[in-house]
Amino acid sequence: MSYGNDVYRHVTRVALYCELPPVARALEVVAMPEVTSIVLVVDDDVSVRESLELLIRTAGWQSETFASAQEFLSRPRPTVPCCLVLDVTLPGLSGLELQERLAERTDMPIIFITGHGDVPMTVQAMKAGAVEFLTKPFNDAVLLDAIRGAIERSRAALREESEIQRLRSCYASLTPREREVMALVVAGLLNKQVGGELGISEITVKAHRGQMMRKMKADSLAALVTMASRLGLQTAPTV
């Protein structure tokens, strides 16, 4: 891996940055990755861990390193944009086995690194959702580009998760009757038809519908249908 030259260039860039005038320095800061993002590295080779940690920190991200999958699993789940740089061959639980355990963690994209990868292994990792599979030695710039893309994917996943939690909270605030009205409305029924289904007047349906729309923070029927779909609620017309 070309750690030496690339790390030297990164360190030189940081040194030059300290000498920039205030305006130029401010522009440089805007272009750097967010400092809250974390890159987690799992590799049993201490020299690789130390080299990657220096490279990652110099590039502007936080870095945490682990010697094994078991050590990594003992860490609490990050709550900020993050990604995992993972060696395939590890003592005990392998990198691919760890990937299986993290299958539901869409907020933590995985970048695999290995000294002896093969096509079947690469295919398995990529099919399981890995964003990159790099064979040592690899260029630092390639890894940093992969990390940058993975962090963006993580940030998008966290935003989506936060939005889903918000929608679930809104839906939980509905009364049982308001949920019934919502289900029928998103299924395409008019207020009069909803009233007929529930055995209530059209005026009462309008009142429940208004309350439901307010609680869901939906400004249109289309927005409500989208919310219902994201929550996994039935949106198809009733028969």
C-alpha positions as CSV (number, residue, x, y, z in Angstrom):
1,M,0.0,0.0,0.0
2,S,1.4,3.4,-0.9
3,Y,0.9,4.8,2.7
4,G,4.2,6.6,2.9
5,N,4.1,9.0,0.0
6,D,0.3,9.7,0.3
7,V,0.5,10.3,4.0
8,Y,3.4,12.6,3.5
9,R,1.4,14.6,1.0
10,H,-1.6,14.8,3.4
11,V,0.6,15.9,6.3
12,T,2.3,18.5,4.1
13,R,-1.2,19.8,3.1
14,V,-2.1,20.2,6.7
15,A,1.1,22.1,7.5
16,L,0.5,24.5,4.6
17,Y,-3.0,25.0,5.7
18,C,-1.8,26.3,9.1
19,E,0.1,29.0,7.2
20,L,-2.9,30.1,5.0
21,P,-4.4,33.6,5.6
22,P,-7.8,33.5,7.5
23,V,-10.0,33.8,4.4
24,A,-8.2,31.0,2.5
25,R,-8.2,28.9,5.6
26,A,-12.0,29.2,6.0
27,L,-12.5,28.1,2.4
28,E,-10.3,25.1,3.1
29,V,-12.2,24.1,6.2
30,V,-15.5,24.1,4.2
31,A,-14.1,21.5,1.8
32,M,-12.9,19.1,4.6
33,P,-15.0,16.1,5.7
34,E,-17.2,16.6,8.8
35,V,-15.1,15.9,11.9
36,T,-18.0,14.0,13.5
37,S,-17.8,11.2,10.9
38,I,-16.1,8.1,12.1
39,V,-14.1,5.5,10.1
40,L,-13.8,2.2,12.0
41,V,-10.9,-0.1,11.0
42,V,-10.8,-3.8,11.8
43,D,-7.4,-5.5,10.9
44,D,-5.3,-7.9,12.9
45,D,-2.1,-6.3,11.5
46,V,-1.0,-3.5,13.9
47,S,1.1,-1.8,11.2
48,V,-1.9,-1.6,8.9
49,R,-4.1,-0.3,11.7
50,E,-1.6,2.4,12.6
51,S,-1.0,3.5,8.9
52,L,-4.7,3.6,8.2
53,E,-5.5,5.5,11.4
54,L,-2.9,8.2,10.4
55,L,-4.2,8.4,6.9
56,I,-7.8,8.7,8.0
57,R,-7.2,11.3,10.7
58,T,-5.0,13.3,8.4
59,A,-7.9,13.3,5.8
60,G,-10.1,14.9,8.4
61,W,-12.2,12.0,9.8
62,Q,-12.2,10.5,13.3
63,S,-10.7,7.0,13.4
64,E,-11.1,4.0,15.7
65,T,-9.1,0.7,15.2
66,F,-9.8,-2.8,16.3
67,A,-7.7,-6.0,16.1
68,S,-10.6,-8.4,15.8
69,A,-14.3,-8.7,14.9
70,Q,-15.1,-9.5,18.5
71,E,-13.3,-6.4,19.8
72,F,-15.3,-4.3,17.2
73,L,-18.6,-5.9,18.3
74,S,-18.1,-4.8,21.9
75,R,-18.2,-1.1,20.7
76,P,-21.5,0.7,21.1
77,R,-23.3,1.5,17.8
78,P,-22.1,4.9,16.4
79,T,-24.8,7.5,16.1
80,V,-23.0,9.7,13.5
81,P,-22.1,9.0,9.9
82,C,-19.6,6.2,9.7
83,C,-18.1,3.4,7.7
84,L,-16.1,0.2,8.3
85,V,-12.8,-0.6,6.7
86,L,-12.7,-4.4,7.2
87,D,-10.0,-7.0,6.6
88,V,-11.4,-10.2,5.1
89,T,-9.1,-12.5,7.0
90,L,-9.3,-12.1,10.8
91,P,-8.6,-14.4,13.8
92,G,-11.9,-15.9,15.1
93,L,-14.8,-14.3,13.3
94,S,-13.8,-13.5,9.7
95,G,-14.6,-10.3,7.9
96,L,-17.3,-11.9,5.8
97,E,-18.9,-13.4,8.9
98,L,-18.9,-10.0,10.6
99,Q,-20.5,-8.6,7.5
100,E,-23.3,-11.1,7.9
101,R,-23.9,-9.9,11.4
102,L,-24.0,-6.3,10.3
103,A,-26.4,-7.0,7.4
104,E,-29.1,-4.7,8.8
105,R,-26.7,-1.9,9.5
106,T,-27.3,0.2,6.3
107,D,-25.9,3.2,8.2
108,M,-22.4,1.6,8.3
109,P,-21.2,0.8,4.8
110,I,-18.3,-1.7,4.6
111,I,-15.1,-1.3,2.6
112,F,-13.2,-4.6,2.4
113,I,-9.4,-4.8,2.3
114,T,-7.4,-8.0,1.8
115,G,-4.0,-9.3,0.9
116,H,-5.2,-12.3,-1.0
117,G,-8.7,-11.9,-2.3
118,D,-10.3,-14.0,-5.0
119,V,-13.2,-13.5,-7.4
120,P,-15.8,-15.7,-5.4
121,M,-14.9,-13.8,-2.2
122,T,-15.2,-10.5,-3.9
123,V,-18.6,-11.4,-5.4
124,Q,-19.9,-12.7,-2.1
125,A,-18.9,-9.4,-0.3
126,M,-20.3,-7.2,-3.0
127,K,-23.6,-9.1,-3.2
128,A,-23.9,-8.7,0.6
129,G,-23.7,-4.9,0.2
130,A,-20.0,-4.0,0.5
131,V,-19.3,-0.7,-1.2
132,E,-15.7,-1.6,-2.2
133,F,-13.3,-4.5,-2.2
134,L,-9.6,-3.5,-2.3
135,T,-6.6,-5.8,-2.7
136,K,-3.4,-4.8,-0.9
137,P,-1.4,-2.9,-1.9
138,F,-3.8,-0.3,-2.9
139,N,-3.5,3.5,-3.5
140,D,-4.4,5.7,-0.6
141,A,-6.5,8.0,-2.9
142,V,-8.6,5.0,-3.9
143,L,-9.3,4.2,-0.3
144,L,-10.1,7.8,0.7
145,D,-12.5,8.1,-2.3
146,A,-14.3,4.9,-1.1
147,I,-14.5,6.2,2.4
148,R,-15.9,9.5,1.3
149,G,-18.6,7.8,-0.7
150,A,-19.4,5.4,2.2
151,I,-19.7,8.3,4.6
152,E,-22.2,10.0,2.3
153,R,-24.2,6.7,2.1
154,S,-24.2,6.5,5.9
155,R,-25.3,10.1,6.3
156,A,-28.2,9.4,3.9
157,A,-29.2,6.3,5.7
158,L,-29.2,8.1,9.1
159,R,-31.4,10.8,7.6
160,E,-33.8,8.2,6.3
161,E,-33.9,6.4,9.7
162,S,-34.5,9.7,11.5
163,E,-37.4,10.5,9.1
164,I,-39.0,7.1,9.6
165,Q,-38.8,7.4,13.4
166,R,-40.5,10.8,13.1
167,L,-43.3,9.3,11.0
168,R,-43.7,6.4,13.4
169,S,-44.0,8.9,16.3
170,C,-46.7,10.9,14.4
171,Y,-48.6,7.7,13.5
172,A,-48.4,6.6,17.2
173,S,-50.1,9.8,18.2
174,L,-53.2,8.9,16.2
175,T,-56.3,7.5,17.8
176,P,-57.6,4.1,16.7
177,R,-60.4,5.9,14.7
178,E,-57.9,8.3,13.1
179,R,-55.8,5.3,12.0
180,E,-58.9,3.7,10.4
181,V,-59.7,6.9,8.6
182,M,-56.1,7.2,7.4
183,A,-56.1,3.6,6.1
184,L,-59.2,4.2,4.1
185,V,-58.2,7.6,2.8
186,V,-54.8,6.4,1.5
187,A,-56.6,3.5,-0.1
188,G,-58.4,6.0,-2.3
189,L,-61.9,6.2,-0.6
190,L,-63.7,9.5,-0.6
191,N,-65.0,10.9,2.7
192,K,-68.6,9.6,2.0
193,Q,-67.2,6.2,1.3
194,V,-65.1,6.2,4.4
195,G,-68.2,7.1,6.4
196,G,-70.0,4.2,4.9
197,E,-67.2,1.8,5.7
198,L,-67.0,3.0,9.3
199,G,-70.7,3.7,10.0
200,I,-70.1,7.3,10.7
201,S,-71.3,10.6,9.1
202,E,-69.3,12.4,6.4
203,I,-69.0,15.4,8.8
204,T,-67.4,13.2,11.4
205,V,-65.1,11.7,8.8
206,K,-63.9,15.2,7.9
207,A,-63.2,16.0,11.5
208,H,-61.2,12.8,12.0
209,R,-59.4,13.4,8.7
210,G,-58.4,16.9,9.6
211,Q,-57.0,15.8,13.0
212,M,-55.2,13.0,11.4
213,M,-53.6,15.2,8.7
214,R,-52.5,17.7,11.3
215,K,-50.9,15.0,13.5
216,M,-49.2,13.4,10.6
217,K,-48.0,16.9,9.4
218,A,-49.3,16.0,5.9
219,D,-50.2,19.0,3.7
220,S,-51.8,16.9,0.9
221,L,-53.2,13.5,0.1
222,A,-50.2,12.7,-2.0
223,A,-47.9,13.4,1.0
224,L,-50.0,11.2,3.2
225,V,-49.9,8.4,0.8
226,T,-46.1,8.6,0.6
227,M,-46.0,8.6,4.4
228,A,-48.2,5.5,4.6
229,S,-46.0,3.8,2.0
230,R,-42.8,4.5,4.0
231,L,-44.5,3.2,7.1
232,G,-45.4,0.0,5.3
233,L,-49.2,0.6,5.6
234,Q,-51.7,-0.6,3.0
235,T,-52.1,2.0,0.3
236,A,-53.7,-0.1,-2.5
237,P,-57.4,0.5,-3.2
238,T,-59.8,-1.7,-1.3
239,V,-62.0,-4.2,-3.3
